[in-house]
Each structure stands twice: as C-alpha cells, then as structure tokens.
Amino acid sequence: MADQDKGKSATQNPKGGKQELSMEKRLLLAFGLMGLVLLGSQYLMPTAPQAPAPKGAEQPPTPETAKAAEAAPNPGAPAAKPAARTAPAVPAVPAAALADTEERSAITVETGVYKVVFSNRGATIRSWTLKNYKDSNGKPVELVNLAGEARTGRPFSYQFRNRKPSADLNNALFQARQSPGRIEFNWSDGTTSARKVFEFDPARYRTRLVSEVNEKGQILPHMLAWRGGFGDLTAHNAVALMHSVYYDNPSAKYFVEEASIAKEGPVLVTGSFGFAGIEDAYFAAVILPEAGLTTDFQTWMDSFQSVGSEEELPHVGVAFGTQGPLDTTLFVGPKDLDLLRQTHPRLEQLVDWGWFSFIARPLFLFLNWFNNSYTHNWGWAIVIVTVIINTALLPLRFSSMRSAQKMMKLQPKVQAINEKYKGVSMKDPRKQKQNEEMMALYQSEGINPLGGCIPMLLQMPFFFAFFKVLSVAIELRGAPWLWVSDLSQPEAGMIRFLPILMLITQVLMQKMTPTAGGDMAQQRMMMTMMPILLAVMFYSASSGLVLYWLTGNVVGIVQQYFFNKLAPMSGPVQAATSKKKK
C-alpha cells in the first residue's frame, strides 16, 4: 500500500535489478566491441596499436543526510508569483467530523496548460494531462500511469514514515471545494483531520501544493507519493526512461536514480534540495522547496505489468514531505529550457547534456538557431549542421587518411618483422625486441602508429554530444522530416529505411578507405561485421541520431572520393629479403 515504508537511509546503496541498457550504454558497448575486434584483427595482421576507448563517468554516490539546511541560490523573480504563503494553523482541539457521503472521481480542474482530474478518495490524482503536448497517438500527453494503482496508489497518496494516524486517509472521502484555478480537500473524523490544497497558475506549469495532517492537535509528519511511473507511456522504451531526480544544495550535485536503486526497499534521503521529483525523457514533476527547508525524499521501485507491456517491469516512484506541514511549489511540465529557466534557474539541470555538455549545449543552441532562422525543419537542420561539423573536421580526416596510406605502404616490412619473430610468445624477452624494431621502422618512415586513430577519437565527443542533444531536446519530440514522423523516435514503419541506408553507406565508405594489407579474409570480416554491428545498434535509436550518422557517412564518402583522386595509392614498399637469385 501507499503508506507502507520499509525503506533505507541514504547511506545505504542496494544493488539494482536487471535493467535494459540505455541507448547511451549500448552505443558505448558497441564501440567497445568494435575496438576489441580492431585490436584482435590488427594483432593478427598486424597494424598500429589502438588507443584505449574513453571511459564513461561514474555515477556520483548518494549524499548523506544533511544535518543543517543550506540556503539555495536566488531563484530569480518569476513572471507570475504564487499566492503569499502562511503557515497552516494547528487546531488546538479535535476538529468536527467532516467527510463526503460518496466517492467523486471526476473532479476536474483546467488551466491554460493542464487538465487535471481528481478523486475525493484520498484527495488523489486520476489524470494529469498537458494540453499543449501530444503523445504518439496524437492525444494530449498523460503523465499518470494507473496500471499499478492497486499496488502503488494514486499520485499524491499519503505515506507515513513513523507515527501513522488512526484513520486510513488514502481511503477517506474528502470534501472538495473548488474555485477558479484552486481546489481544496478537507476530511476529519473528530480525531484526525487532513487538508490538501492545489492552487494552479492559470498559464504556467506551476502549482502551489499544501498538505497537513493533524491528530488530537498534533501535526503528523507525512509524505505525498507519485508512484507507478511517470510521463509519456507511448514513447519508445518509456519505462526505462523514468528516473527519480533531486538537486542537493549542500554538495551542489544533481542526482538521477533508476528504479533499481530501491530494489531492496525504498531509499530515503533528507536534506536541503533545490528540487526533487520524478521524470521521463521529456517531462518532469518536481517540488521546489523553500530555501533552507529540510525535505524528505524517497525513491521507490514498483514492478507490475504496464499498459502495452508483456511482462512486469520495474517502475520508479517517489515520495516527498517534511517534518511539519507541507507548503511548496510544484512544477509539472516539459523539460523546455526556456520554461525551466522561467520557473526556477536550478531546473535547467533537468536537461541532462551528458559527459560532453560543454559541446552538447552549444550544439543544441546552434541547431535551434539554424532551425528557427533558416530550415524551419529539424531534420534539415541536422543534415546541414552535420555537414558543417564534418567539413570543420576535414583536416583531422585527411590526417587519418594519410596515416592509413603510409601504413599500407609499410605493410610488407611490418610483415617481415612479424615473420622474423613468428611464434614468439608475449612473455618471451624477444617480444620486446620485436616491438623495438617495429617502432624503429615507424620512426624511419616518419609514421606515428596512432596517427590514424587519434583523429577519429577526437571526433567521438562530437558524436556523443549529438547523441545527447537528439535524445533530450524536447524541441525534436514529434518533429517530422520527409517520411519520418518523429525524429526523437525510431521510424514507425515495419521497415526502417534510415538504418538500412546507414548500413549501405557504411559498407561503401569502408570499401573506399585504404586498408593496411594483411589477410583478405580478416579484412572482409571487418568490412562486414562493423557496419552490421552499427546497424543493429542504431536500429532502435532515434531517427534524428541515425540521420546524423547517415549524413556523416555521405559526407565521408564524398571526402574519401576526392582524397583518393588527389592522392592515389602507389605500390607498397618492398621488404628486403635474404633469398639469393638463382
């Protein structure tokens, strides 16, 4: 039930259950596998050694419970301030009995951006839709998932950590009073009383939330929960994109947690937070506590079969509260940079630009400017910006091509050295001698063994930056291009043409690129294996990301064509032999 709490403190770190790998992790795995194949093939050919693949950033540890509140930075003056807040009065005597006589499950409040449906049973939410955003079915985005309602309760159900009231408030029938943009719920049995208030900004994604519970004149600390997942359930791989999030003011760190962190029970953190709540790829529901206020925040994992899924999946859930009455600002809306900045500057952290944020954020601004000023279509903006990036990196590409040509010419001498030390194990001292002869050969010919791979490695940050931009920018959500209906999702048809075109262009580009000799069977294996591996990994990626890679391949083919024309390959340098002429 929603008020059960067998949680752990923030200092505990349970191991998560089996989760589907994110696209970012799968791409890293793909490049890692390709790197292993390249290293293995070059050892057998051999060619120049490869530089190690960059490692991903480690997930920061969960902060310990803060003992002293720390003031948050000045949040700035919003365009429309919520109503002035006053501390709820604590009744000195038990309140009179106050309850509704029947359940009302269609109490609706509408604003310029929301349509919210309440139930007076527990004063909870049955539906929260965003009127200005559509899901994959063309309907307003529904943020509430009630598939696991029996297990998780509805959003804003009560949870009590320690002392629980004598009444079951989640099943109590509250009396509701409505006025424009405001709804208030009250309930009492003469011993326990409870009150919830929602005050909606008429045109913004802001709501003032008030909640208090009293029993015999004593305030009962409690939390309000949003469990069972959150966000657009029609999105591709929707459940895997849901997280609990919070910004810890004392450590100035932003934490993103998957449901698996709470596999062994709900995980609790207490401290001074800039914001705390739940998110999916493009939307978030977070509270904005007052500066210096100590807040309890809890992450849950609830496994159940959601709509459209064939098996039970772990859904993330959250709960938040204080040791007294709750009075806070609630943001429920899109992760649009301008809207987030207007609501609270700290909320910009909700848009995760990844490890290469110093590239990803300017890249997004450039794409956004290009779309707004020239193309008025995100697909063509991606194509043009990709061409510009590849043109800017042309010197690095030429350096890589020239290095490959030099290595190809040198292969007979390399093979002669390998033949000389054939059968020598890695532990044999003669292996060091072989490496010294190889390096002396490279130096005599003026070749840097890593010259071919370093320029390519320098391009990887741009790739991952592009990946993050196309994965988190809500502006691309629902953006069409030619036959593609949504660049933020994989193609909707049975046959996905962009990954197929990417496979074809990848094979063509590899055939045009000089290789450093060696076993032809191994070369054919590499020429086939690498494009297929990439196509498999990109088949479920967003169409925008595949379009970026496809465009890069086309540009690479054009560049390689002209390079081959301007600098045609000459015959390889022959190795000296000890054979006598007959």
C-alpha positions in Angstrom: 0.0 0.0 0.0 1.0 3.6 -0.4 1.6 4.3 3.2 4.0 1.3 3.8 7.6 2.2 4.4 10.3 -0.3 4.8 12.9 2.0 3.3 16.6 2.5 3.8 18.5 5.6 4.6 20.6 7.5 2.0 23.8 5.9 3.3 22.7 2.5 2.0 23.4 1.5 -1.6 21.5 -1.5 -2.7 22.4 -3.2 -5.9 19.8 -2.8 -8.7 18.0 -5.5 -10.5 18.4 -6.4 -14.2 17.6 -3.4 -16.3 17.5 -2.8 -20.0 20.6 -1.0 -21.1 20.1 2.6 -22.2 20.9 3.6 -25.7 24.0 5.5 -24.5 25.4 2.4 -22.8 24.6 0.2 -25.7 26.5 2.6 -28.0 29.5 2.5 -25.7 29.3 -1.3 -25.7 29.2 -1.3 -29.5 32.2 0.9 -29.8 34.0 -1.2 -27.2 33.3 -4.4 -29.1 34.4 -2.8 -32.3 37.6 -1.7 -30.6 38.2 -5.3 -29.4 37.7 -6.6 -32.9 40.0 -4.0 -34.4 42.7 -4.8 -31.8 42.4 -8.5 -32.4 42.5 -8.1 -36.2 45.5 -5.8 -36.0 47.3 -8.3 -33.8 46.8 -10.9 -36.4 47.5 -8.6 -39.4 49.1 -6.6 -37.5 48.6 -2.8 -37.8 49.2 0.1 -35.5 48.0 -0.3 -31.9 44.8 1.3 -30.9 44.3 4.0 -28.2 42.0 2.8 -25.3 38.4 3.8 -25.6 37.3 6.6 -23.3 35.6 5.5 -20.1 32.2 6.8 -19.0 31.7 9.0 -16.0 30.9 7.1 -12.8 27.6 7.7 -11.1 28.2 10.0 -8.1 27.4 8.5 -4.8 24.2 9.4 -3.0 24.8 12.2 -0.5 24.4 11.6 3.2 21.6 13.1 5.1 22.2 16.8 5.6 22.1 17.9 9.2 21.9 21.6 8.6 19.9 23.4 5.9 21.7 25.4 3.4 20.3 28.4 1.6 19.7 27.8 -2.2 20.8 30.4 -4.8 18.4 33.2 -5.6 15.8 31.6 -7.8 15.0 34.8 -9.6 11.7 36.6 -9.8 9.1 34.5 -11.8 6.7 36.3 -14.1 3.8 35.3 -12.1 4.3 34.7 -8.3 2.2 32.2 -6.4 -0.1 33.4 -3.7 1.5 34.5 -0.4 2.1 31.6 1.9 1.2 31.5 5.5 1.8 28.6 7.9 -1.3 26.4 8.3 -2.9 26.8 11.7 -2.7 23.8 14.0 -6.1 23.2 15.7 -6.0 23.3 19.5 -8.9 20.9 19.8 -10.1 18.0 17.6 -12.0 19.1 14.5 -15.6 18.2 14.0 -16.4 15.3 11.7 -16.1 16.3 8.0 -16.4 13.9 5.1 -18.2 13.4 1.8 -21.0 10.8 1.5 -20.0 9.4 -1.8 -16.9 8.9 -4.0 -16.4 11.6 -6.7 -13.8 10.5 -9.2 -14.2 13.1 -12.0 -13.4 16.4 -10.2 -11.7 18.4 -13.0 -9.6 21.5 -12.9 -8.4 23.1 -16.2 -5.9 25.8 -16.9 -4.2 27.1 -20.0 -1.7 24.2 -19.9 -3.3 21.5 -17.7 -6.3 19.3 -17.4 -6.2 17.5 -14.0 -8.8 15.0 -12.8 -9.0 14.5 -9.0 -10.8 11.9 -6.9 -12.1 12.8 -3.4 -11.0 9.3 -2.2 -7.7 10.2 -0.5 -7.7 13.6 -2.4 -5.6 12.0 -5.1 -5.0 12.4 -8.9 -6.5 10.2 -11.5 -5.3 12.0 -14.6 -2.8 14.9 -15.3 -2.6 15.8 -19.0 -0.6 18.5 -20.7 -2.8 20.3 -23.2 0.0 21.6 -25.4 1.9 18.4 -26.0 0.7 15.2 -27.9 1.7 11.6 -27.4 2.5 9.1 -30.1 -1.3 8.6 -30.7 -1.9 12.3 -31.2 -3.6 12.7 -27.8 -2.6 15.2 -25.0 0.2 13.7 -23.0 -1.0 11.8 -20.0 1.6 11.8 -17.1 -0.3 9.4 -14.7 0.1 5.7 -15.0 -2.7 3.9 -13.1 -1.9 0.4 -14.3 -0.4 -0.5 -10.9 -2.9 1.5 -8.9 -3.8 -1.4 -6.6 -0.1 -1.8 -5.6 1.1 1.8 -5.6 -1.9 4.0 -5.0 -2.7 7.1 -7.0 -0.4 10.2 -7.2 -0.4 12.3 -4.0 -1.4 9.4 -1.8 -0.3 9.7 1.8 2.8 7.9 3.2 3.8 7.9 6.9 7.3 7.0 8.0 6.9 6.7 11.7 3.6 7.5 13.5 0.6 6.7 11.4 -2.9 8.2 12.0 -5.7 6.1 13.4 -7.7 6.6 10.2 -6.9 5.4 6.7 -6.6 8.7 4.9 -6.0 7.1 1.5 -9.5 5.6 1.5 -11.2 8.6 3.2 -13.8 10.5 1.2 -12.7 14.2 1.4 -15.0 17.1 0.9 -13.9 19.2 -2.1 -14.3 22.9 -2.6 -13.5 24.5 -6.0 -12.8 28.0 -7.2 -11.1 29.2 -10.4 -7.7 27.6 -10.5 -7.9 26.2 -7.0 -9.2 23.1 -5.3 -9.2 22.3 -1.5 -9.8 18.9 0.1 -10.8 18.5 3.8 -11.5 15.5 5.9 -11.9 14.8 9.7 -13.4 12.1 11.9 -13.2 14.2 15.0 -9.8 12.8 16.0 -7.8 13.0 12.8 -8.0 15.8 10.3 -6.4 16.3 6.9 -6.2 19.0 4.3 -4.8 19.3 0.8 -4.8 22.4 -1.4 -3.8 22.8 -5.1 -3.5 26.3 -6.4 -2.7 26.4 -10.2 -1.0 29.2 -12.1 -3.5 30.0 -14.9 -0.9 30.0 -17.7 2.3 28.4 -16.3 3.4 24.9 -15.3 3.4 25.9 -11.6 1.2 24.8 -8.7 1.2 25.7 -5.1 0.8 22.5 -3.0 -0.3 22.5 0.6 -0.8 19.4 2.8 -1.3 19.0 6.5 -2.4 16.1 8.8 -3.3 16.5 12.5 -4.3 14.1 15.1 -5.5 15.3 18.5 -4.0 18.7 17.8 -0.6 17.2 16.9 1.0 17.6 13.5 1.8 14.3 11.9 4.8 14.3 9.5 4.0 12.7 6.2 4.9 12.4 2.6 2.9 12.5 -0.6 3.8 9.9 -3.2 3.8 9.7 -7.0 4.5 6.0 -7.7 4.0 3.6 -10.6 6.0 5.6 -13.1 5.5 8.9 -14.8 5.4 10.5 -18.2 4.6 9.6 -21.8 3.9 5.9 -21.8 3.5 5.9 -25.6 7.2 6.7 -26.0 9.7 4.1 -27.2 11.2 2.3 -24.2 9.2 4.5 -21.9 9.7 2.7 -18.6 13.5 2.7 -18.9 13.5 6.5 -19.4 11.8 7.2 -16.0 14.0 8.3 -13.0 13.8 9.9 -9.7 15.8 13.1 -9.6 17.0 15.7 -7.0 19.4 18.5 -6.7 21.3 18.5 -3.4 22.1 22.1 -2.4 25.0 21.5 0.1 27.0 19.4 -2.4 25.8 21.3 -5.4 25.2 18.0 -7.2 22.4 16.7 -9.4 21.4 13.0 -8.8 19.5 10.8 -11.2 18.4 7.4 -9.9 16.9 4.4 -11.7 14.1 2.3 -10.1 16.7 -0.5 -9.4 18.3 1.6 -6.6 15.2 0.7 -4.5 15.1 -3.0 -5.3 15.6 -3.9 -1.7 13.2 -1.3 -0.4 12.5 2.4 -0.7 15.6 4.6 -0.4 15.3 7.8 1.7 17.4 11.0 1.5 16.9 14.0 3.7 18.4 17.4 3.1 18.2 20.8 1.5 17.1 20.3 -2.1 16.9 22.8 -5.0 14.3 20.4 -6.5 13.2 16.8 -6.1 10.8 14.6 -8.0 10.3 12.3 -11.0 11.0 12.5 -14.7 11.0 10.8 -18.1 12.9 11.8 -21.2 11.0 15.0 -21.8 8.7 15.8 -18.8 9.2 16.2 -15.1 7.2 16.6 -11.9 9.3 18.1 -9.1 8.8 20.1 -6.0 10.7 23.3 -5.4 11.3 23.6 -1.6 11.9 26.9 0.1 15.5 27.9 0.6 16.8 26.3 3.8 13.9 23.9 4.3 14.8 20.3 5.2 12.9 17.9 2.9 12.5 14.1 3.0 12.7 12.5 -0.5 12.2 8.8 -1.2 12.7 6.6 -4.3 10.5 3.5 -4.8 10.6 0.5 -7.2 7.2 -1.0 -8.1 7.1 -3.9 -10.5 3.9 -4.6 -12.5 2.7 -5.1 -16.0 2.1 -1.7 -17.5 -0.2 -0.9 -20.5 1.3 -2.2 -23.7 4.0 -4.4 -22.0 4.0 -8.2 -22.0 5.9 -8.6 -18.7 6.3 -6.9 -15.3 8.7 -4.1 -15.4 10.3 -2.0 -12.5 8.6 1.4 -12.4 10.2 4.2 -10.5 8.2 6.1 -7.9 8.9 9.0 -5.4 7.6 10.5 -2.2 8.3 13.9 -0.6 7.5 15.7 2.6 8.7 17.5 5.6 8.6 17.0 9.4 5.8 19.5 9.5 3.0 20.8 7.2 4.0 20.8 3.5 3.8 24.0 1.6 5.7 24.1 -1.6 5.8 24.9 -5.3 5.2 22.0 -7.7 6.4 22.0 -11.3 4.8 19.5 -13.6 5.6 20.1 -17.3 8.0 19.8 -20.2 11.8 20.0 -19.9 12.0 23.0 -22.2 15.0 25.2 -21.3 13.1 28.5 -21.5 10.2 27.3 -19.4 12.5 25.7 -16.8 14.6 28.9 -16.6 11.4 31.0 -16.1 10.2 28.7 -13.3 13.5 28.3 -11.4 17.0 28.7 -12.7 18.1 25.4 -11.0 15.6 23.5 -13.1 17.8 23.7 -16.1 19.7 20.8 -14.5 16.8 18.6 -15.6 18.1 18.7 -19.2 21.0 16.2 -19.0 23.5 17.1 -21.7 25.8 14.1 -20.7 29.5 13.9 -20.3 30.3 16.3 -23.1 27.9 19.0 -22.0 30.4 21.7 -23.0 29.9 20.6 -26.6 26.3 19.4 -26.4 24.7 22.6 -25.1 26.3 24.9 -27.7 25.5 22.3 -30.4 21.8 22.4 -29.4 21.8 26.2 -29.4 23.4 26.1 -32.9 20.8 23.6 -34.2 17.9 25.5 -32.6 19.1 28.8 -34.2 19.6 27.1 -37.6 16.1 25.6 -37.4 14.4 28.8 -36.4 16.3 31.1 -38.8 16.7 29.0 -42.0 15.4 25.5 -42.3 12.3 25.6 -40.2 12.7 21.8 -40.1 14.8 19.9 -37.5 15.7 17.2 -40.0 17.3 19.5 -42.5 18.9 21.4 -39.6 20.5 18.2 -38.5 21.7 17.5 -42.1 23.2 20.9 -42.6 24.9 21.2 -39.2 26.4 17.7 -39.7 27.8 18.8 -43.0 29.3 21.8 -41.3 30.8 19.8 -38.4 32.3 17.2 -40.8 33.8 20.0 -43.0 35.3 21.6 -39.9 36.9 18.2 -39.0 38.2 17.7 -42.6 41.9 18.3 -41.6 41.6 15.5 -39.0 40.0 13.2 -41.5 42.8 13.9 -44.1 45.4 13.2 -41.4 43.8 9.9 -40.7 43.6 9.0 -44.4 47.3 9.9 -45.0 48.3 7.8 -42.0 46.3 4.9 -43.4 48.1 5.2 -46.7 51.5 5.3 -45.1 50.7 2.2 -43.0 49.5 0.4 -46.1 52.8 1.1 -48.0 54.7 -0.1 -45.0 52.9 -3.4 -44.5 55.5 -5.7 -46.3 58.2 -4.5 -43.9 55.8 -5.0 -40.9 55.0 -8.5 -42.1 58.7 -9.2 -42.5 59.4 -8.3 -38.8 56.4 -10.3 -37.7 57.6 -13.3 -39.7 61.0 -13.0 -38.1 59.5 -13.3 -34.7 56.8 -15.8 -35.6 55.8 -18.0 -32.7 57.3 -15.7 -30.0 55.0 -15.6 -27.0 54.1 -12.4 -25.3 56.2 -13.3 -22.2 59.3 -14.0 -24.3 62.0 -11.3 -23.9 62.4 -11.3 -27.7 58.9 -9.8 -27.9 60.3 -6.5 -26.6 62.9 -6.7 -29.3 60.2 -7.1 -31.9 58.4 -4.0 -30.6 61.6 -2.0 -30.7 62.2 -3.0 -34.3 58.7 -2.1 -35.2 58.9 1.4 -33.6 62.3 2.0 -35.3 60.7 1.2 -38.6 57.8 3.6 -37.9 60.3 6.4 -36.9 62.5 5.8 -40.0 59.4 6.3 -42.2 58.1 9.2 -40.2 54.9 7.4 -39.2 53.0 7.9 -35.9 51.4 4.5 -35.2 48.4 6.2 -33.6 48.2 8.8 -36.4 45.2 7.0 -37.9 43.1 6.5 -34.8 43.7 9.7 -32.8 41.9 12.0 -35.3 38.9 9.6 -35.2 39.0 9.5 -31.4 38.8 13.3 -31.4 35.6 13.1 -33.3 33.9 10.9 -30.7 33.0 13.7 -28.3 31.0 15.3 -31.1 29.2 12.1 -31.7 28.2 11.6 -28.1 27.2 15.3 -27.8 25.0 14.9 -30.8 23.5 11.8 -29.3 22.6 13.6 -26.1 21.1 16.6 -28.0 18.9 14.4 -30.1 17.9 12.3 -27.1 16.9 15.1 -24.6 15.9 18.1 -26.6 12.1 18.3 -26.4 12.0 20.5 -29.5 12.8 17.4 -31.5 9.9 15.5 -30.0 7.3 15.0 -32.7 9.5 16.9 -35.3 9.0 15.4 -38.8 11.4 15.0 -41.7 10.4 13.7 -45.1 8.9 10.2 -44.4 9.9 10.3 -40.7 7.1 11.4 -38.4 9.1 11.9 -35.2 12.9 12.4 -35.2 13.0 11.7 -31.4 11.7 8.1 -32.0 12.7 5.2 -34.2 10.9 5.0 -37.6 7.3 3.9 -37.1 7.1 1.5 -40.2 7.8 -2.2 -40.3 10.9 -1.4 -42.4 13.2 1.3 -41.0 14.9 2.9 -44.1 17.3 5.2 -42.3 19.3 2.3 -40.6 19.3 0.4 -43.9 20.7 3.4 -45.7 23.2 3.9 -43.0 24.4 0.3 -43.4 24.8 0.7 -47.2 26.8 3.9 -46.9 28.9 2.5 -44.1 29.9 -0.5 -46.3 30.6 1.8 -49.3 32.8 4.1 -47.3 34.8 1.2 -45.9 35.4 -0.2 -49.4 36.7 3.2 -50.5 39.0 3.6 -47.5 42.6 2.2 -47.8 43.4 -0.7 -45.5 46.8 -1.8 -44.3 47.1 -5.0 -46.1 47.0 -8.3 -44.2 44.7 -11.3 -44.5 41.9 -10.6 -47.0 39.5 -12.9 -45.1 40.0 -10.8 -42.0 39.5 -7.6 -43.9 36.3 -8.9 -45.4 35.1 -9.9 -41.9 35.8 -6.4 -40.6 34.1 -4.8 -43.6 31.0 -6.8 -43.0 31.0 -7.1 -39.2 31.4 -3.4 -38.3 28.6 -2.0 -40.4 26.2 -4.7 -39.4 27.1 -4.1 -35.7 26.4 -0.4 -36.1 23.2 -1.0 -38.0 21.9 -3.3 -35.2 22.8 -0.8 -32.5 21.2 2.1 -34.4 18.0 0.2 -35.5 16.3 1.2 -32.2 17.9 4.6 -31.9 16.1 7.9 -32.5 15.7 8.7 -36.2 17.5 12.0 -35.6 20.6 10.2 -34.4 20.5 7.8 -37.4 20.1 10.7 -39.7 23.1 12.4 -38.2 25.3 9.2 -38.7 23.9 8.7 -42.2 24.7 12.2 -43.2 28.2 11.9 -41.8 28.7 8.7 -43.9 27.6 10.5 -47.1 30.0 13.4 -46.4 32.7 10.9 -45.6 32.1 9.1 -49.0 32.4 12.4 -50.8 35.6 13.4 -49.0 37.1 9.9 -49.5 36.4 10.0 -53.2 38.2 13.3 -53.7 41.1 12.2 -51.5 41.5 9.0 -53.5 41.6 11.1 -56.7 44.1 13.6 -55.4 46.4 11.1 -53.6 46.1 7.8 -55.3 47.7 4.8 -53.7 51.2 3.7 -55.0 52.6 0.3 -54.7 53.7 -0.9 -51.2 57.3 -0.6 -50.1 59.0 -4.0 -50.6 60.7 -5.7 -47.7 64.3 -6.7 -48.0 64.8 -10.5 -48.3 67.8 -12.8 -47.7 67.0 -15.0 -50.7 69.7 -15.4 -53.3 69.0 -15.1 -57.0 69.3 -18.3 -59.0 
